[in-house]
Amino acid sequence: MFQFIYGPPGSGKTTIGKKLAESLELPFSDLDEVIEKQAGMAIPEIFLQEGEAGFRKRERAALSEVLTHGYGVVALGGGALLNAENRSLVEKNGKVVCLRASFETLLFRLQAAQTIRPLLAGQRSTPGSENHDGLYNRLQGLMEAREAHYDSFSLQLDTADISPDLIVVAAQRLFGAFRISGMGPSYDVRVISNGLKLLGGLLKERDLGGPVALVSDENVGSFYIQQVQQVLEMAGYGVKTIIIPAGEAFKTIETVKDLWSEFLGRGIERGSTVVALGGGVVSDLVGFAAATYLRGVPWVVVPTSLLGMVDASLGGKTGADLPQGKNLVGAFYPPKLVLADSTTLKTLPDDELRSGMAEVVKAGIIGDGTLYAICKSGWETIDANWEEVIRSAMAVKIEVIQDDPFEQGRRAALNLGHTIGHAVEKVSAYRIRHGEAVAIGMVAEARLGEAVGVTEAGFADEIASVLQNLNLPTKLPDYLDRQNLLDVMRVDKKKSAGQVRFALPVRIEEVRIGVSIPNIDTIFLQL
């Protein structure tokens, strides 16, 4: 898959393309440079000798050559996709982000540039000329002719008054392409519609070996395991399928032991690859089994639930539950790839989709007011923007874990709603789903925050309103014993120096971490 950077002259395609390629650790191609290399002369010379028609013919040949590389970041010329065949070819091989800027910004950048652009140069311009007379009128004419063309691309990014580094961050979000580092070797995260069909090629690109242990649970396996097995086999992999029981109740060391035995019996070696196909329970368990089998084998996460996509698959946290609480045994063990295929949400039950939305709302509270506003708008807006919802929620978590990969500081913000939420799951014997418990936990923790003066007054009610509009619970059920919940919280892995520590919301895009509440018993029992 490619990430294509497109846009008018002066929009910053080459600058942003190079920085994006560097951040994603991908090869970079500037289509104009490829053309010049193939032709053995500069682009202004090509225009002088062959005209625009000759240049466009060379442009098509250069594009075909670049596409043989299979993947990377490509900066396209400002008119490369005016040709319908070029556009179709590019859109079959990746996503296009169109960079934009105001006319004044484009004009300023072009006047400051040293490069001669033939379509904007005067009639008498020659290679090396600095004749910019009439640039205003020529740029205006070009933009008027191409405005509708540039508008036709769905992924748009304004580059005016934004630093290149922030533009690259925004571009990653639009592409759904991220690179996570800081916890051992870095790894890729990709959001690709119908991406399951590409899994075999994506494993090959990363030199991952076989045989592949393809692990799923009883629910997800019935939908996707045969399809994924065929995709992997077509890529040349031997595939060993393993099905585990579905549900949090089976997120145990016993299940991990069963996986170890299956790996051993199926001939999985250190050079093999383990693929976790499913929701958060599957990725947690399979990742932990991969981390500990033969002291660690490569693994890949293919989340099929909203919760898995925006939360469990990211950050390399793997583990299993103990009878005393959730995730008390585990390891930080990053995968080689996370592939989220948004089309798999179509087979997700409504209650699981709602459950995943709790983590999306949490991401909005932590670091994305625009995402929070989408959640606040309700299901109709969300349904029309699933890819954006997934990419944006992922981006929040990725930005946090990049900053704090081993949860030594800021990453604790991701625990918003989880201290109480995990206790709710445990005490309910997991009858309450993770997302539902987190929804309850976010509101309860916001009320704790208001009680101790951390959270802005009224914010708990606002969060509750958003969650209720998404058909998520917001109140601690009466049948859950409050003292029992407190006892479970006290063995939570997030405690420090014997104190339960909370991540409490202050306002949108602000969370305070490491908050201990001395009189927690009194305040909590009154919730």
VOLO-321641 format. One record per atom (N, C-alpha, C, O): residue in one letter; x, y, z. Coordinates in steps of 0.2 Angstrom, whole numbers, plus 5000, padded with zeros to 4 digits. Example, Ala and Ser with C-alpha at 12.3 -4.5 7.8 and 13.67 -1.06 7.14 Angstrom:
VOLO-321641
a506649725039a506249785039a506649845039a507149835042s506449895035s506849955036s506450005039s506750065040
This chain:
VOLO-321641
m500449945000m500050005000m500450065000m501050075003f500250114996f500650184996f500250234999f499650235000q500650285001q500350345004q500550404999q501150414998f500050424995f500150474990f500050544992f499450564995i500450594991i500450664993i500350704987i500750704982y499750744986y499550774980y499350844982y499250864988g499250894977g499050954978g499351004973g499750984969p499151074974p499351124969p500151134970p500451124975p500451174965p501151194966p501151244973p500751284974g501651224977g501751264983g501451244989g501451274994s501051184988s500751164994s501151124999s500951105004g501751104997g502251075001g502350995000g502450965005k502150974994k502150894993k502750864995k502750814998t503350894992t503950854993t504150865000t504450815003t504150925003t504350935010t503950885015t504250845019i503250885014i502850845019i502950765017i503050725021g503050755010g503150685009g503750655012g503750595014k504350695011k504950665014k504850655022k505050605025k504550705025k504550695033k504050645034k504150605039l503550635031l503050575032l503350505031l503350465035a503750505026a504150445024a504650425030a504650365032e504950475032e505450465038e505050445044e505350405048s504450475046s504150455052s503850385052s503850355057l503650365046l503350295045l503950245043l503750185042e504550275042e505050225041e504950185034e505050125034l504750225029l504550205022l504950235017l505250285018p505050205011p505450235006p505050295003p504450285003f505350345001f505050404998f505250404991f505850394989s504750424987s504850444980s504550504978s503950524980d504950554975d504650614972d504550604964d505050594961l503950604962l503850584955l504250624950l504450594945d504250684951d504650734947d505350714947d505650714941e505650694952e506350674952e506450604948e506950594945v505950564949v505950494945v505950514937v506350484933i505550564936i505450584929i506150604926i506350584921e506450654930e507050684928e507650624927e508050634923k507650574932k508150524931k508050484925k508550464922q507450464924q507250424918q507450464911q507750434907a507250524911a507450564905a508150594904a508350604899g508450594910g509150614910g509250694908g509750724906m508650724910m508650804910m508150834914m507650794917a508150894916a507750924921a507050934917a506950934911i506550944922i505850954919i505751014915i505451004910p506051074916p505951124912p506251104905p505951134900e506751074904e507051054898e506551004894e506551004888i506250954898i505750914895i505250954892i504950944886f504951004895f504451044893f504651084886f504251084882l505251104886l505551144881l505551104875l505451124869q505851034876q505950994870q505350954868q505250944862e504950934873e504350884871e503650914873e503150884871g503650974876g503051004877g502650964883g502950914886e502050994885e501750964891e501550894889e501550844894a501350874883a501150804881a501650754882a501550704885g502250774880g502850734881g502950724889g503150664891f502950774892f503050774900f502550724903f502750684907r501850734901r501350684904r501450614902r501350574906k501750604896k501850534894k502450504899k502450444901r502950544900r503450524904r503250514912r503450474915e502750554914e502450554920e502150484921e502250454927r501750464916r501450404917r501950344918r501850294922a502450344914a502950294914a503350294921a503450244924a503450354924a503750354930a503350334936a503550294940l502650344935l502150324940l502150244940l502150214945s502150214934s502150144934s502750114937s502750064940e503350144936e503950124939e503950124947e504150074950v503750184949v503650184956v503150134960v503350104965l502650124956l502150074959l502450004959l502149964963t502949984955t503249924956t503649904963t503749854964h503749964966h504049954973h503649924978h503849894983g502949924977g502449894981g502249934987g501649924989y502649984990y502350024995y502850084996y503450084993g502650135000g503050185001g502650255001g502050255000v502950305002v502650375001v502850404995v503450404993v502350434991v502550464985v502250534984v501650544986a502650584983a502450654981a502350654974a502850644970l501750674972l501550674965l501550744962l501550794966g501650754956g501650814953g500950854954g500450814954g500950914953g500350954954g499750934949g499250954951g499950904944g499450894939g499450814937g499150794932a499750774941a499850704939a499150664939a499150624935l498650684943l498050654943l497550684939l496950664939l497650734935l497150754930l497050704925l496450704922n497450664924n497350604919n496950554923n497150524928a496350534920a495950484924a496250414925a496150384930e496650394920e497050334921e497550334927e497550284931n497850384927n498350394932n497950394939n498250364944r497450434939r497050434946r496850364948r496850344954s496550334943s496250264945s496850214947s496750184952l497450224944l497950174946l498250194953l498350144957v498250254954v498450274961v497950254966v498150234971e497350264965e496850254970e496750174971e496550154976k496950134966k496950064967k497550044972k497549984974n498050084972n498650064976n498750094982n499350084985g498350144984g498450174991g497950234992g497450234988k498050274996k497650334998k497950394996k498650394996v497550444994v497850514992v497650564997v497050574998v498150594999v497950655003v498150714999v498750724997c497650764998c497750824994c497950884999c497550905003l498550904998l498750965002l498451034999l498451034993r498251075004r497951135001r498251195005r498551185011a498151255002a498351315006a498051375002a497751364996s497951435005s497651485002s498051514996s498651494995f497751544991f498051574986f498651614988f499251614985e498551654993e499151704995e499751664998e500251674996t499551605001t500151565004t500451534998t501151534998l500151504993l500451474988l500851524984l501451504982l500651584983l500951634979l501651654983l502151654980f501551664989f502151674993f502651624993f503251634992r502451564994r502951504993r503351504987r503951494986l502951504981l503151504975l503651554973l504151554970q503551624975q503951674974q504651664978q505151684976a504551634984a505151624988a505651564985a506151554987a505251514981a505651454979a506151474974a506051524970q506651424973q507151434968q506951394962q507251404957t506551344963t506351294957t505951334952t505451364954i506051324946i505651344940i505151294939i505251234938r504451314939r503951264937r503651284930r503351344930p503751244926p503651264919p502951294917p502851344914l502451264920l501751284919l501551354922l501051384921l502051374927l501951444930l502451494927l502451554929a502951474923a503451514921a503251554915a502751534912g503551614914g503351654908g503551614901g503951574901q503351644896q503451614889q504151604888q504351564884r504551654890r505251664888r505751624893r506351634893s505451594899s505851564904s506251514901s505951474897t506851504903t507251444901t507551414908t507451444913p507751354907p508051324913p508551364917p509051394914g508451374923g508851414927g508651484928g508951524932s508151504924s507851574924s507551594930s507251544933e507551654933e507251674939e506651724937e506451764941n506351714931n505851754928n505151734931n504951684929h504951774936h504251764939h503751814937h503251824941d503951854932d503451904930d502751874928d502751824925g502251904931g501551874929g501351814933g500851774931l501751794938l501651734942l500951734945l500651684945y500751794947y500151794951y499551774946y499151734947n499551804940n499051784935n499051714932n498551684932r499651684931r499751614929r499451574935r499151524933l499651584941l499451544946l498651544947l498351494948q498451604947q497751614947q497351574942q496851544943g497651574936g497251544930g497351464931g496851424930l497951444934l497951364935l497551344941l497251294940m497451384946m497051364952m496351364950m495951324952e496151414946e495451414943e495251354939e494651324939a495751334935a495651274931a495651214935a495251164933r495951204940r496051144944r495651144951r495651094954e495351194953e495051194959e494551144960e494651104965a494151134956a493651074956a494051004957a493750964960h494551004953h494950934953h495250924960h495150874963y495550974963y495850964969y495250954975y495350914979d494750984974d494150974979d493850904978d493550884983s493950874973s493650804972s493950754976s493750694977f494550764980f494850714984f494550714991f494550774994s494450664994s494050665000s494550675006s494250705011l495150665005l495650675011l495950745009l496450745005q495850795013q496050865012q496450885018q496250865024l497050915017l497450945023l497651015021l498051025017d497451065025d497751135024d498351135027d498451125033t498851165024t499551165026t499751235028t500351245030a499251285027a499451355029a499551365037a499051335040d500051395039d500051415046d500151355051d499951365056i500451305048i500551245052i501251215051i501451215045s501551205056s502251175055s502251115052s501751075052p502751095048p502851035044p502750975049p502450925047d502950975055d502950915059d502150905061d501950845061l501850955062l501050945064l500750925058l500250885058i500950945052i500550925046i500650855045i500250815043v501250825046v501450755046v500950715051v500750665049v500950745057v500450705061v499750705059v499450655059a499550755056a498850755053a498750715047a498250685046a499350705043a499350665037a499250595039a498950555036q499650575044q499650505047q498950485049q498650435047r498550535052r497850525054r497450515048r497050465048l497550555043l497050545037l497250485033l496750445031f497850465033f498050405030f497850345034f497750285031g497750345040g497750285044g498350245044g498350185044a498950285044a499550245044a500050275050a500150335050f500250235054f500650265060f501250215061f501250155059r501750245064r502350205066r502450215074r502550265076i502350155078i502450165085i503150145087i503350085085s503550185091s504150165093s504250185100s503750205103g504850165103g504950175110g504850115115g505150115120m504650055112m504549995116m504949945112m504549895109g505549945111g505949895107g505849915100g505749975098p505849865095p505849885088p505149915087p504649905089s505149965082s504550005080s504149965076s504349915073y503449975075y503049935072y502449975068y502350035071d502149955063d501649985059d500949975062d500749925064v500550025061v499850025062v499550045056v499650105054r499050005053r498650025047r497950015048r497749965050v497550065046v496850065045v496650065038v496750115034i496450005035i496349995028i495649965027i495549905030s495149995024s494549965022s494649905018s495049905013n494349845019n494549785016n495249755016n495449725012g495549775022g496249765023g496449695024g496949665023l495949655026l496049575027l496349545021l496749505021k496149575015k496349545008k497049555007k497449525003l497349605011l498049625010l498549595015l499149605015l498249555020l498649535025l499249495023l499849505026g499249455019g499749415017g500349455014g500949445016g500149505010g500649545007g501049595012g501649605012l500649615017l500849655022l501349615027l501849645029l501249555028l501749505031l502349505027l502949505030k502249495021k502849485017k503349545016k503949545017e502949605016e503349665016e503749675022e504349705022r503549645028r503949645034r504349585035r504649575041d504449545030d504949485031d504749435036d505149405040l504049435038l503849385043l503849315040l503549305035g504049265044g504049205042g503549155044g503049175048g503549095041g503049045043g503348985047g503948985048p502948935048p502148935047p501848995052p502149015057v501249005050v500849055054v500349025058v499948985056a500349045065a499849015069a499349075069a499449125072l498749055066l498149105066l497649085071l497349035071v497649135076v497249115082v496649165082v496649225081s496049135083s495449175084s494949145089s495149085092d494449175091d493949145095d493349115092d493349125086e492949085095e492349045092e491949095089e491649075084n491849155091n491349205088n491649225081n491349225076v492249255082v492549295076v492749245071v492749255065g493049185073g493249135069g492749115064g492949095058s492149105066s491549085061s491449135055s491249115050f491649195056f491649245051f492249255046f492149255040y492849255049y493449275046y493949225045y494449235041i494049175049i494649135049i494749095043i495349095041q494249075039q494349045033q494649095028q495049075024q494349155028q494549205023q495249225024q495649225019v495449235030v496149255032v496649195030v497149205028q496449135032q496849075030q497049075023q497549065021q496449085019q496649085012q497049135009q497449125005v496949195012v497349255010v498149245012v498549255008l498249215018l498949195020l499249145015l499849145014e498849095014e499049035010e499249055003e499749035000m498849105000m498949134993m499649174993m499949174988a499849194999a500449234999a501049185001a501649205001g500849115001g501449065002g501549045009g502049005010y501149065014y501249045020y500848975022y500248965020g501148935026g500848875029g500448905035g500748945039v499848885036v499448915041v499148855046v498848805044k499248875052k498948825057k498448865061k498548915065t497748845060t497248885064t497148855071t497148795072i497048905075i496848885082i496248925085i496248985084i495748895087i495148925090i495148915098i495248865100i495048975101i495048975108i494248995110i493949025106p494048985116p493449005119p493349075119p493849115120a492749105117a492649175117a492449205124a492049165128g492649265125g492449295131g492949305137g493449275137e492849355141e493249375146e493349325151e493949315154a492849285152a492949225157a493449175155a493749145160f493749175149f494249135147f494949165146f495349135143k494949225148k495549265148k496049245154k496149285159t496249185154t496549155160t497249125158t497349115152i497649115163i498249075162i498149005159i498548985155e497548975160e497448915157e497348915150e497648875146t497048965147t497048975140t497648985137t497848965132v498149025141v498749045138v499148975138v499548965133k499148935143k499448865143k499248825137k499648795134d498548825135d498348795130d498648815123d498748775119l498748885123l499048915117l499748885116l499948875111w500148885122w500848865121w500848795119w501248775115s500348755121s500348685119s500248675112s500448635108e499748715109e499548715102e500148745098e500248715093f500448795100f501048815096f501548765096f501848745090l501648725101l502248675101l501948615097l502348595093g501348595097g501148545093g501048555086g501048515082r500948625084r500848645077r501548665074r501548685068g502148655077g502748665074g502948735074g503348755069i502648785078i502848855078i503548865081i503648845087e503948895077e504648905079e504748985080e504349025080r505348995082r505549065084r505449115077r505349175078g505549085072g505549125065g504849125063g504749145057s504349085066s503649085064s503349155066s503649195069t502649155064t502249215065t501649195068t501249145066v501449235074v500749215077v500349275075v500549335076v499749265073v499249315071v498649305075v498349255076a498449365079a497849365083a497349405079a497349465078l496749365078l496249385074l495649385079l495349335080g495449445081g494849455085g494849515089g495149565087g494449515095g494449575099g494949585104g495449545104g494849625109g495349635114g495549575118g496149575120v495149535120v495249475124v495749425120v496249405122v495649425113v496049385109v496749415108v497249375109s496749475107s497449505106s497849505113s498449495113d497549515119d497849515125d498149445126d498749435128l497749395125l497949325127l498549305122l499049275124v498349315115v498849285110v499449325111v500049295110g499449395112g500049425113g500449405118g501149405118f500149385124f500549365130f500849295128f501349285130a500449255125a500749185123a501349195119a501749155119a501249235114a501849255109a502449275113a502949265111a502349325118a502849355121a503249305125a503849315127t502949245128t503249205132t503449135129t503749095132y503149115123y503349055120y503949065117y504149105113l504449015118l505149015116l505449085117l505849105113r505249115123r505549175125r505349235120r505749285119g504849225116g504649275111g504649255104g505149245101v504049255101v504049245094v503649305091v503249335094p503749325084p503449385081p502649375081p502449315080w502349425082w501549425082w501249485078w501549535078v500649475076v500349525072v499649525075v499349475076v499349585075v498649595078v498149615072v498349665069v497649585072v497149605067v496449605071v496049565071p496349665074p495749675078p495149685074p495149715068t494649645076t493949645072t493449675076t492849685074s493549705082s493049745086s493249815086s493849825086l492749855088l492949925088l493449935094l493849975094l493249905100l493649905106l494349885104l494849915107g494449825101g495149805099g495549855095g496149865095m495149885090m495449935085m495749995089m496350015088v495350025093v495550085096v495850085102v496150135105d495950025105d496250015112d496649955113d497249965113a496349895113a496749835115a497349825110a497849795113s497249835104s497749815099s498449855099s498949845097l498349915103l498849965102l499249975109l499049965114g499949975108g500349985114g500749925116g501149935121g500549875114g500949815116g500849785123g501249745125k500349805126k500149775132k499749715131k499249715128t500049655134t499749595133t499649565140t499949585145g499149515141g499149485148g498449445148g498149435144a498449425155a497849375157a497549395163a497949435167d496949375165d496649395171d496849345177d496949285175l496849365183l496849315188l496149315192l495849365191p496049275196p495449275200p495349335204p494749355205q495849365206q495849425210q495649495206q495449545208g495849495199g495749555195g495949545188g496249495186k495849595184k496049595177k496749615176k497049655179n497049585171n497649595168n498249605173n498649645173l498149555179l498649565184l499349525182l499849525185v499249485176v499849455174v499949475166v499449475163g500549495164g500649515157g501349535156g501749535160a501349565150a502049595148a501949645142a501449645139f502449695142f502449735136f502849705131f503349685131y502449685125y502749645120y502449675113y501949655111p502749725110p502449755104p502449705098p502849655097p501849705094p501749665088p502249695083p502549745083k502249655077k502549685071k502149725067k502349765063l501449715067l500949755063l500349745067l500149695070v499949805066v499249805068v498849825062v498949875059l498449785060l497949795054l497249795056l496949745058a496949855055a496249865057a495849875050a495949925047d495449825049d494949825043d494249855046d493949815049s494149915044s493449945047s492849905044s492349905047t492949865039t492349835036t492149775041t491549755041t492549755045t492449695050t491949725055t491549675058l491849785056l491349815061l490649795058l490149795063k490549775052k489849765050k489549695053k488949695053t490049655055t489749595058t489749595065t489649545069l489949655068l489949665075l489249675078l488849715076p489049635083p488449645087p488349715089p488849745091d487749745089d487649815091d487949825098d488149875100d487849775103d488049785110d488849795110d489049835114e489149755106e489849765106e490149825102e490649855105l489749845097l489949915094l489849965099l490250015100r489249965103r489150015108r489750015114r489950065116s489949955115s490449945120s491049975118s491450015122g491249975112g491850005109g491850075109g492350105110m491250105108m491150175108m491350205115m491550265115a491350175120a491550205127a492350225126a492550275129e492750175123e493450195122e493550255117e494050285118v493150255113v493150315108v492950385112v493350435111v492450385116v492350445120v492850455124v493050515125k493150405127k493750415132k494350455128k494650495130a494450425122a495050455118a494850535116a495350575116g494250545115g494050615114g494150655120g494350715119i493950635126i494050675132i494850685133i495050735135i495250635132i495950635133i496250685128i496750725131g496150685122g496550725117g496250745111g496650765106d495650745110d495350765103d494650785104d494150755104g494550855104g493950885105g493450875099g492850875100t493750865093t493350855087t493050785087t492450775085l493450735089l493150675090l492650665095l492150635094y492750705101y492250705106y491550735103y491050715105a491650785099a491050825096a490650775091a490050775091i491050725088i490750675084i490350635088i489750615086c490650605094c490250565098c489650595101c489150565102k489750665103k489150705105k488650705100k488050715103s488750705094s488250715089s487850655088s487250655086g488050595090g487650535090g487750485085g488250495081w487350435084w487450375080w487450395073w487850365069e487050445071e486950455063e487650485061e487850465055t487950535065t488550555063t489150505063t489550505059i489150465068i489650415069i489650365063i490150345060d489050345061d488950295056d489150325049d489450285045a489150385048a489350415042a490150425042a490450445037n490450415048n491150435048n491550385052n492050395056w491450315051w491750265055w492550265054w492950255059e492750275048e493450275047e493850335050e494350325054e493550395050e493750445054e493750435061e494250455065v493250405064v493150385071v493750345073v494050355078i493850285069i494350245071i495050275070i495450265075r495250305065r495850335064r496050385070r496550395072s495550425071s495650485076s495750455083s496150475087a495350405085a495350375092a496050335092a496350345097m496250305087m496950275087m497450325088m497950315092a497350385084a497950435084a498050455091a498550475093v497450465095v497550495102v497950445106v498450465110k497750375106k498150335110k498850325108k499350325112i498950325101i499650315098i500050375101i500650365103e499850435100e500250495103e500450485110e500950505112v499950465114v500050455121v500650405122v501050415126i500550345119i501050285121i501650305118i502150275120q501750345112q502350365110q502750405115q503350395115d502350445118d502650485123d502850455129d503350475133d502550395131d502650355137d502550285136d502050255138p502950245133p502850185130p502750135136p502350085135f503050145142f503050095147f502650115153f502750095159e502150165152e501750185157e502050215163e501950195169q502550255162q502950285168q502650355170q502850385175g502150375166g501950445167g501250455163g500750435165r501350495158r500750525154r500250465152r499650475151r500550405150r500150355148r499550335153r499050305151a499650345159a499150335164a498550365162a497950345165a498550425158a497950455156a497450405153a496850415153l497750355149l497250305146l496850265151l496450225149n497050265157n496650235162n496050265164n495650245169l495850325161l495250355163l494650315163l494550275157g494350305168g493750265168g493850185170g493450145171h494550165170h494650095170h494750075178h494650015179t494950115182t495050095189t494450075192t494350015195i493850115191i493250085193i492950035188i492649995190g493050055182g492750005177g493049935177g492649885177h493649925179h493949855180h493549825186h493449765186a493449865191a493149835197a492449815195a492149765198v492049855191v491349845189v491349775185v490949735186e491849765181e491849705177e491949645181e491549595181k492449645186k492649595190k492049575195k491849515195v491749625198v491249615203v490549585200v490149545203s490449605193s489849585190s489949515187s489549495183a490549485188a490749425185a490749425177a490549375174y490949485175y491049505168y490349495164y490349495158r489849505168r489149505164r489149575161r488749585156i489449625164i489549695161i490149695157i490649685159r490049715150r490549715146r491049765147r490949815151h491749765145h492249805146h492049885145h492149925149g491749895139g491649965137g491049985141g491050045143e490549945143e490049975147e490349985154e490150035157a490749945156a491049965163a491450025163a491450065168v491850035157v492250095157v491750155156v491950215159a491250155153a490750205153a490550225160a490450285162i490350175164i490150185171i490750215175i490650265178g491350185173g491950215177g492050285175g492250325180m492050305169m492150375167m491750425171m491950475173v491050405171v490650455175v490750455182v490750505185a490850395185a490950385192a491650425194a491650455199e492150415190e492750445191e492750525190e493050565194a492350545185a492250615185a491850645191a491950705193r491350605194r491050635200r491550635206r491450675210l491950585206l492550585211l492950655210l493050685215g493050665204g493450725202g493150785204g493450835207e492550795203e492150855205e492150855213e492150915215a492050805216a492050805223a492650825227a492650855232v493250815223v493850835226v494150895223v494750925224g493750925218g493950995215g494450985209g494751035207v494550925206v494950915200v494550925194v494750955189t493950895194t493550905188t493050965188t492850985193e493050995182e492551055181e491851035183e491650985181a491551075187a490851065189a490451055183a490451095178g490051005183g489550985178g489850945172g489450925168f490450935172f490750895167f490550815167f490450785162a490450795173a490250725174a489550715171a489450665168d489050765172d488450755169d488450765161d488150725158e488950805159e489050805151e489250745148e489050715143i489750715152i490050645149i489450595150i489350555145a489050595155a488550545156a488050555150a487750505147s487850625148s487350635143s487650605136s487250575132v488250615135v488550585128v488550515128v488350485123l488650485134l488650405134l487950385134l487850335131q487550415137q486850395137q486550395130q486150355128n486750445126n486550455119n486750395115n486450385110l487350365117l487550305113l487350245116l487650195115n486850245121n486550185124n487050145128n487050085128l487450185132l487950155136l487750175143l487450225145p487850125148p487650145155p488050195158p488650195156t487850225163t488250285166t488250275174t488550315177k487850235177k487750235184k487950165187k487850115183l488250165193l488450095196l487850065197l487350085201p487749995195p487149955196p487049945204p487549935207d486449955206d486249945213d486449875216d486649865222y486449825211y486649755213y487349745215y487549685217l487849785213l488549785214l488649815221l488549875222d488949775225d489149795232d489749845232d490249825229r489549905234r490049955234r490749935238r491249955235q490649905243q491249885247q491649835243q492249835244n491349795240n491649745236n492049775230n492649755229l491749825227l492049865222l492749895224l493249895221l492649925230l493249955233l493849905235l494349925234d493649845237d494149795238d494449775232d495049765232v494149775227v494449755220v494849805218v495449795215m494649875218m495049925216m495749925220m496249955217r495749905226r496349905230r496849855228r497449865230v496649805224v497149765221v497349775214v497649735210d497049835211d497149855204d497849865203d498249895207k498149845197k498849855195k499049925195k499649945195k498549975195k498750045194k498850075201k499050135201k498850045207k498950075213k499750085214k500150055211s499850135218s500550155220s500650175227s500250205230a501150145230a501350155237a500650145241a500550175246g500350085239g499750065243g499150105242g498650085245q499150155238q498550195237q498350185230q498650175225v497650185229v497350185223v497450245219v497250305222r497650245213r497850305209r497350315203r497150265200f497050375202f496550385197f496850425192f497250475193a496550415186a496650465180a495950505180a495450475178l495950565182l495350605182l495250655177l495750695176p494650665174p494550715169p494550785172p494150795177v494850835169v494750905171v494250935167v493850965169r494450935160r493950955155r494150925148r494650885148i493850945143i494050915137i494750925135i495050985135e495150875133e495850875132e496250885138e496850905137e496050875144e496450875149e496250825155e495650825157v496750785157v496650735162v497250735167v497850745165r497050735173r497550735178r497650665181r497250625182i498350645181i498450575182i498750565189i498950615192g498750505192g499050485198g498750515204g499050535209v498050535204v497750565209v497550515214v497150465213s497750525220s497450475226s496950515230s497050575231i496450485232i495950515236i495850485243i495650425244p496150525248p496250495255p495550465258p495550415261n495050505256n494350485259n493950445254n493350455254i494250405250i493950375244i493350335247i492850335243d493450295253d492850255255d492250295256d491650275254t492250355259t491650395261t491350425254t490750415253i491850455250i491550485244i491250425239i490750435236f491650375238f491450325233f490750295236f490250275232l490650275242l490050245244l489450295244l488850275244q489550355242q489050405241q488850415234q488350445232l489250385229l489050395222l488450355220l488250355215
